[in-house]
């Protein structure tokens, strides 16, 4: 009897062993297949469409989409001159690219000569309203990122905490791990700050002593070359440089008689068949913001052209233990948000120098000269590019542009505080929340008009200003996986209030100015009682 029991147990163990071995073989085959597919990942990313996210580095003509009952919206855009001609747009875009290519080419060369190991990328990354399709009134403002690396440094990102010991999302310091083996120019320019926790990059000196210096010398070299050429009168155009951390800002003032053709020719020496400039008074003033930014990471996001159910329903995404098992067995498919044919594409994150040049009670005095801010512009561009495929989301973008145009009557330097509280970036954050709560999943959530979209936009805006709280879209957003499944922001549990640095008196005055602004827009948007209260509450719940 004991022999029979032993035989039975042995047989059962053998069966289990064979079953496990078979499962292991199947898993290994799948993992090998995943590895083989992984070999083509870089090709897939490189071959992604050129009109979405990081694959699109072009300026984007503003979105203007209206519905059948948006007659008053169209009249408002015409009356306030919020749109402009495509020919003016193309001309300005072409000219400014020539200007910036020339100046940054000199910056790159001078960086190699003066600061060995400081590697400035050969390409400028376009960003901001002119890149995202949200520009209003005139095509004369442009924003670029200047990507760079410091190849000789080993860096580690460390968190920043406020005076209460709470983690501040999006802000960090860069700790230098090899501070004993660094080039002399880093010490000479006082780029290291030492404390009991180690050595850290001093962003204030990095911007002022390195990038501002390179910027100034590049502009000076251009002026010298121009004077030597003696081709144009010296007062045909002027370049004014302003430092406004983290931005290197220039204003190019061009005489209308000289025109954009003269400006372009003076930079590149070409004879081009373009018009004599946009008719804006006696001069054409073009403003350019250049932001030096360190490359932090290159994430991957779904290529929308291979995700047929993009923004449809998250119920089909793997969750819980099944998700963990799938991530272990099939690591690359763990990022597949919908179908096996989903293709991934790159999405960069950058670190921007954000040293504090004024009192901020939330930031420790010890940290203020070493701050970096994580830029989410790569994700913002990706989302807004995808939005141009969705009519409801284009209504939201048009509503955003209308409010941007209306806010021009409240400039930041006026006595009205609304302009100092609400800027383009705040409106863009609300735009992203409108996408999230009003249009996703897209099969069940559609907007009928700009009028309806503007109604929700106004409600979200009023709640934010009244509460003194506008939560950053990417930090601590519990709903972000609906739009960006498996993004690193899913792990961000701490919310960040973009209005945190505003004092109560400024916010009080801004509330008054906002009520006056909305009076001028009466009749252009649906009132609260006409809207879905649940969609309003989704945003309100984030404010507490």
C-alpha positions in Angstrom: 0.0 0.0 0.0 2.9 2.4 0.9 4.5 1.6 -2.5 1.3 2.4 -4.3 1.0 5.7 -2.4 4.5 6.6 -3.2 3.9 5.8 -6.9 0.8 7.9 -6.9 2.5 10.8 -5.2 5.5 10.6 -7.6 3.2 10.5 -10.6 1.3 13.6 -9.4 4.6 15.5 -8.7 5.8 14.5 -12.2 2.6 15.7 -13.8 2.9 19.0 -12.0 6.6 19.3 -12.9 5.8 18.7 -16.6 2.9 21.2 -16.5 5.2 23.8 -14.9 7.9 23.1 -17.4 5.5 23.5 -20.3 4.2 26.8 -18.9 7.8 27.9 -18.5 8.6 27.0 -22.1 5.6 28.9 -23.3 6.5 31.9 -21.2 10.1 31.9 -22.5 8.8 31.8 -26.0 6.6 34.8 -25.4 9.5 36.6 -23.7 11.8 35.8 -26.6 9.2 37.1 -28.9 9.0 40.3 -26.8 12.8 40.7 -26.9 12.7 40.3 -30.7 10.0 42.9 -30.9 12.0 45.1 -28.5 14.8 45.1 -31.1 12.5 47.0 -33.4 11.3 49.4 -30.7 13.7 52.2 -31.7 12.7 51.8 -35.4 9.0 52.0 -34.4 9.6 55.2 -32.4 11.6 56.7 -35.3 8.9 55.8 -37.8 6.0 57.2 -35.9 3.9 60.0 -37.5 5.6 63.4 -37.9 2.6 65.4 -36.8 2.2 64.3 -33.2 4.2 65.1 -30.1 7.9 64.8 -30.2 7.8 63.7 -33.8 6.4 67.1 -34.8 8.7 70.1 -34.3 6.8 72.6 -36.3 4.7 75.7 -35.5 1.0 75.0 -35.5 -1.6 77.3 -37.0 -4.2 78.1 -34.3 -7.2 75.9 -33.9 -10.5 77.5 -34.7 -13.5 75.1 -34.7 -17.1 76.2 -34.2 -20.4 74.5 -34.1 -23.8 75.2 -35.8 -25.0 77.4 -32.8 -21.7 79.3 -32.4 -22.6 82.4 -34.4 -21.9 84.7 -31.5 -18.5 83.0 -30.9 -17.6 83.6 -34.6 -18.6 87.3 -34.3 -16.5 87.7 -31.2 -13.4 86.3 -32.8 -13.9 88.7 -35.7 -14.7 91.7 -33.6 -11.7 91.2 -31.3 -9.4 90.2 -34.2 -8.3 87.0 -32.4 -7.5 85.2 -35.6 -5.0 86.2 -38.2 -4.1 85.3 -41.8 -2.2 82.1 -42.6 0.2 84.0 -44.9 1.3 86.3 -42.0 1.7 83.2 -39.8 3.9 81.3 -42.3 6.0 84.4 -42.9 6.7 85.0 -39.2 7.4 81.4 -38.5 9.9 81.2 -41.4 11.7 84.4 -40.4 12.0 83.6 -36.7 13.4 80.1 -37.4 16.1 81.6 -39.5 16.9 84.2 -36.8 17.1 81.6 -34.0 19.0 79.1 -36.0 21.7 81.7 -36.6 22.0 82.8 -33.0 22.0 79.3 -31.5 24.5 78.0 -34.0 26.9 80.6 -32.5 25.9 79.6 -29.0 26.7 76.0 -29.7 30.1 76.8 -31.1 31.0 79.1 -28.2 29.9 76.5 -25.7 32.3 73.9 -27.2 35.1 76.5 -27.1 34.6 77.8 -23.6 33.0 75.0 -21.6 34.2 71.6 -22.7 31.6 69.0 -21.8 28.6 71.4 -22.1 26.8 69.8 -25.1 24.1 71.9 -26.6 21.8 70.0 -29.0 21.8 71.0 -32.7 18.0 71.4 -32.8 15.7 73.8 -31.0 12.5 72.3 -29.7 9.4 74.4 -30.4 6.9 74.8 -27.6 4.3 77.2 -26.2 1.1 78.6 -27.8 2.6 78.9 -31.3 3.5 75.3 -31.2 0.3 74.0 -29.6 -2.3 75.7 -31.8 -3.4 78.2 -29.1 -2.0 81.5 -30.3 -4.3 84.5 -30.5 -4.3 88.0 -32.1 -0.9 88.0 -33.9 1.8 85.6 -34.9 4.6 87.5 -33.2 5.5 85.4 -30.1 7.5 82.2 -30.1 8.9 79.8 -27.5 11.8 77.4 -27.8 13.6 74.9 -25.6 17.4 74.7 -26.0 18.3 71.1 -24.9 21.6 70.6 -23.3 23.7 68.0 -21.4 26.7 68.4 -19.1 28.5 65.2 -20.3 31.3 65.3 -17.6 28.9 65.2 -14.7 27.2 62.3 -13.0 23.9 63.6 -11.7 21.2 62.3 -9.4 17.8 63.9 -8.9 16.8 64.7 -5.3 13.5 65.9 -4.0 12.5 69.3 -2.7 10.5 69.8 0.5 8.6 72.9 1.7 9.0 74.5 5.1 6.5 72.0 6.6 8.5 69.0 5.3 6.1 68.2 2.5 7.3 67.0 -0.8 6.9 69.5 -3.7 6.2 67.7 -7.0 7.9 68.9 -10.1 10.8 70.6 -8.2 14.1 69.0 -7.5 17.9 69.5 -7.1 20.6 67.9 -9.2 23.2 66.2 -7.0 26.7 65.9 -8.5 28.1 62.4 -7.7 31.6 62.9 -9.2 32.4 66.4 -7.8 36.0 65.4 -7.3 36.5 64.9 -11.0 35.0 67.9 -12.8 36.4 70.4 -15.4 37.9 73.6 -14.1 35.3 75.8 -15.6 32.6 74.4 -13.3 34.5 75.5 -10.3 35.6 78.8 -11.8 32.0 79.7 -12.6 30.8 78.6 -9.1 28.4 76.1 -10.4 28.6 73.8 -7.4 26.8 74.4 -4.1 28.0 72.2 -1.2 26.1 71.2 1.9 26.0 68.3 4.3 24.1 66.2 1.8 26.6 66.6 -1.0 27.4 68.9 -4.0 24.6 70.3 -6.1 24.4 72.3 -9.3 23.8 76.0 -8.7 21.1 76.9 -11.3 21.4 80.6 -10.7 25.0 80.7 -11.7 24.5 78.1 -14.5 22.0 80.4 -16.1 23.6 83.8 -15.4 27.3 82.9 -15.9 27.0 80.3 -18.6 23.8 80.6 -20.7 23.2 84.3 -20.4 26.9 84.9 -21.2 26.6 82.6 -24.3 23.4 84.3 -25.3 24.9 87.8 -25.0 28.1 87.0 -26.9 26.1 85.3 -29.7 24.0 88.4 -30.2 27.0 90.6 -30.0 28.8 88.5 -32.7 25.8 88.9 -34.9 25.8 92.7 -34.5 29.6 92.8 -35.3 29.2 90.7 -38.4 26.3 93.0 -39.5 28.4 96.1 -39.0 31.3 94.7 -40.9 29.0 93.8 -43.8 27.8 97.4 -44.1 24.8 96.2 -46.1 22.0 97.6 -44.0 21.5 100.7 -42.0 22.1 100.0 -38.3 18.7 101.2 -37.2 16.7 99.0 -39.6 16.1 96.5 -36.8 17.3 96.1 -33.2 17.6 93.1 -30.8 16.9 93.7 -27.1 17.9 91.0 -24.7 16.2 90.4 -21.4 16.8 87.7 -18.8 13.7 86.5 -17.0 14.5 83.1 -15.4 14.2 80.5 -16.6 13.9 82.3 -20.0 16.4 84.0 -22.3 14.2 86.6 -23.9 14.8 88.8 -26.9 12.6 91.3 -28.7 13.4 92.0 -32.4 12.0 95.4 -33.4 11.9 95.7 -37.2 11.0 98.8 -39.1 8.0 98.2 -41.2 9.8 99.8 -44.2 12.6 97.3 -43.7 10.2 94.4 -43.3 10.6 90.7 -42.6 12.3 90.2 -45.9 15.1 92.5 -44.9 15.4 90.9 -41.5 15.6 87.4 -43.0 18.2 88.5 -45.6 20.3 90.2 -43.0 20.6 86.9 -41.1 21.1 84.4 -43.8 22.2 86.4 -46.9 19.4 85.0 -49.0 17.1 86.7 -51.5 13.6 85.4 -50.8 10.3 86.2 -52.3 8.2 87.1 -49.3 6.1 90.1 -48.5 7.4 93.2 -46.7 6.1 92.3 -43.3 3.0 92.2 -41.3 1.2 95.6 -40.9 1.4 96.2 -37.2 2.1 99.9 -36.7 5.5 101.5 -37.6 7.5 98.5 -36.3 7.2 94.7 -36.3 8.0 93.5 -32.8 8.7 89.8 -32.6 9.2 88.3 -29.1 11.2 85.1 -28.6 11.6 83.1 -25.4 14.5 80.6 -25.3 14.6 78.2 -22.3 17.8 76.1 -21.8 16.6 72.7 -20.5 18.5 69.6 -19.4 17.2 66.3 -20.9 15.9 64.2 -18.0 14.2 61.2 -19.7 12.6 60.0 -22.8 9.3 58.2 -22.0 7.1 56.4 -24.4 3.4 57.1 -25.1 0.9 55.4 -27.4 1.1 56.5 -31.0 -2.5 57.6 -31.6 -2.4 56.5 -35.2 -2.0 52.9 -34.1 -4.5 53.0 -31.2 -7.9 52.7 -32.8 -9.7 52.9 -29.4 -7.6 55.8 -28.1 -9.4 57.7 -25.4 -12.3 55.3 -25.4 -12.5 53.2 -22.3 -10.0 52.2 -19.6 -12.0 49.2 -18.5 -10.1 46.9 -20.9 -6.7 47.9 -19.4 -5.0 45.2 -17.2 -5.4 45.9 -13.5 -4.3 44.4 -10.2 -2.4 41.1 -10.0 -3.1 40.4 -13.7 -1.4 43.6 -14.7 1.7 42.7 -12.6 1.8 39.2 -14.1 1.5 40.7 -17.6 4.2 43.2 -16.9 6.5 40.4 -15.7 5.8 37.9 -18.5 5.5 40.5 -21.3 7.4 43.6 -20.3 7.0 45.6 -23.5 3.3 44.8 -23.9 2.8 46.3 -20.4 2.8 49.7 -22.1 0.3 48.6 -24.8 -2.8 50.5 -23.8 -5.3 49.0 -26.2 -4.3 46.5 -28.8 -1.3 44.3 -29.6 -0.7 46.5 -32.6 -0.2 49.6 -30.6 3.0 51.4 -31.5 4.9 53.5 -28.9 6.5 56.9 -29.6 9.0 59.0 -27.7 8.0 61.8 -25.2 10.8 63.8 -23.6 10.9 65.3 -20.1 13.2 68.2 -19.5 14.6 69.9 -16.4 14.4 73.7 -16.4 16.5 76.0 -14.2 14.1 77.6 -11.7 16.1 79.4 -9.2 14.1 81.7 -7.0 14.7 85.4 -7.5 12.0 86.6 -5.1 10.7 85.6 -1.8 8.7 82.4 -1.8 7.6 81.1 1.6 7.2 77.6 0.3 10.9 77.2 -0.7 13.7 76.9 1.8 16.4 79.6 1.6 19.0 76.9 1.4 17.4 75.5 -1.8 16.5 78.6 -3.7 19.6 78.8 -5.9 19.6 75.1 -6.8 16.1 74.6 -8.0 15.1 72.7 -11.2 11.5 72.4 -12.5 10.4 69.4 -14.4 8.8 70.5 -17.7 5.8 68.5 -18.9 5.7 70.3 -22.2 6.4 67.1 -24.1 3.2 65.5 -22.8 1.2 68.7 -23.3 2.2 68.9 -26.9 1.3 65.3 -27.4 -2.1 65.7 -25.9 -2.9 68.9 -27.8 -1.7 67.3 -31.1 -4.0 64.3 -30.5 -6.9 66.7 -29.6 -6.9 68.1 -33.2 -8.3 64.7 -34.3 -11.4 65.2 -32.0 -14.1 67.8 -32.7 -15.1 68.2 -29.1 -11.6 68.8 -28.0 -11.1 71.3 -30.8 -14.1 73.2 -29.3 -12.3 73.3 -26.0 -9.2 74.6 -27.6 -11.2 77.3 -29.3 -12.7 78.2 -26.0 -9.3 78.5 -24.5 -8.2 80.8 -27.3 -11.2 83.0 -26.7 -10.4 83.4 -23.0 -6.7 84.1 -23.8 -7.8 86.9 -26.1 -10.2 88.3 -23.5 -7.4 88.3 -20.9 -5.3 90.5 -23.0 -7.3 93.4 -21.6 -5.8 92.6 -18.2 -2.0 92.6 -18.8 0.2 91.5 -15.9 1.6 95.0 -15.3 -1.8 96.7 -15.0 -3.5 97.5 -11.7 -5.9 94.7 -12.3 -4.6 91.5 -10.6 -6.3 89.1 -12.9 -3.5 89.3 -15.5 -0.8 88.5 -12.8 -2.8 85.5 -11.6 -4.0 84.0 -14.8 -1.5 83.3 -17.6 -1.5 81.1 -20.6 -0.2 78.1 -18.7 -3.1 78.3 -16.2 -5.6 78.3 -19.1 -3.8 75.3 -20.7 -4.1 73.3 -17.5 -7.8 73.9 -17.5 -7.9 73.0 -21.1 -6.4 69.6 -20.3 -9.0 69.1 -17.5 -11.8 69.9 -19.9 -10.4 67.2 -22.3 -10.3 64.7 -19.4 -13.7 65.3 -17.9 -15.8 66.4 -20.9 -14.5 64.3 -23.8 -13.2 61.0 -22.5 -14.3 58.3 -23.2 -15.0 59.9 -26.5 -17.9 57.5 -27.4 -19.9 58.7 -24.5 -18.7 62.3 -24.1 -19.2 64.8 -26.8 -19.6 68.6 -26.8 -22.0 70.3 -29.2 -20.3 73.6 -29.6 -17.7 76.1 -28.4 -20.5 77.7 -26.4 -21.0 74.6 -24.3 -17.2 74.0 -24.0 -16.8 77.6 -22.8 -19.5 77.1 -20.2 -17.5 74.3 -18.5 -14.3 76.2 -19.0 -15.7 79.3 -17.2 -17.0 77.1 -14.3 -13.6 75.4 -13.8 -11.9 78.8 -14.0 -14.3 80.5 -11.5 -13.9 77.6 -9.0 -10.1 77.7 -9.2 -9.9 81.4 -8.7 -12.5 81.4 -5.9 -10.8 78.6 -4.1 -7.3 79.9 -4.7 -6.4 76.4 -6.1 -5.6 75.2 -9.5 -4.2 71.6 -9.3 -1.4 70.9 -11.7 -2.8 68.4 -14.3 0.1 66.0 -14.1 0.8 65.8 -10.4 -1.5 64.0 -8.1 -4.3 63.7 -10.7 -6.2 60.5 -9.8 -7.8 60.4 -13.3 -4.7 60.8 -15.4 -4.6 57.1 -16.5 -7.7 57.8 -18.6 -5.6 60.0 -20.8 -2.1 58.6 -20.3 -2.2 55.0 -19.2 1.1 53.7 -17.6 2.7 57.1 -17.7 5.2 57.9 -14.8 2.6 60.5 -13.5 0.4 57.6 -12.3 2.9 57.3 -9.5 2.7 60.9 -8.5 0.3 61.0 -5.5 1.1 64.5 -4.3 -1.0 67.3 -5.7 0.6 70.7 -6.6 -1.4 73.9 -6.5 -0.3 76.2 -9.3 -1.7 79.2 -7.4 0.3 78.3 -4.3 2.6 81.3 -4.5 -0.2 83.9 -4.8 -1.2 85.8 -1.7 -4.8 86.1 -0.6 -5.1 89.8 -1.4 -4.0 89.3 -4.9 -6.5 86.4 -5.3 -9.3 88.5 -3.8 -8.7 91.3 -6.4 -8.4 88.7 -9.2 -11.9 87.4 -8.3 -13.3 90.8 -8.7 -11.6 91.3 -12.0 -12.7 87.9 -13.2 -16.4 88.8 -12.5 -15.9 91.9 -14.6 -14.3 90.0 -17.4 -17.1 87.4 -17.5 -19.7 90.2 -17.8 -18.1 91.2 -21.1 -18.5 87.6 -22.3 -22.1 87.2 -21.3 -24.1 85.4 -23.9 -21.2 83.6 -25.3 -21.3 80.6 -23.0 -23.8 78.2 -21.4 -24.7 79.0 -17.8 -24.1 76.5 -15.0 -27.7 75.2 -14.9 -27.4 74.1 -18.5 -24.4 72.0 -17.9 -23.8 68.4 -16.5 -23.3 68.9 -12.8 -21.5 65.7 -12.4 -18.8 66.9 -14.8 -18.5 70.1 -12.8 -18.1 68.1 -9.6 -15.3 66.0 -11.0 -13.2 69.1 -11.2 -14.5 70.6 -7.9 -13.5 67.5 -6.0 -9.8 68.0 -6.9 -9.8 71.4 -5.2 -10.1 70.1 -1.7 
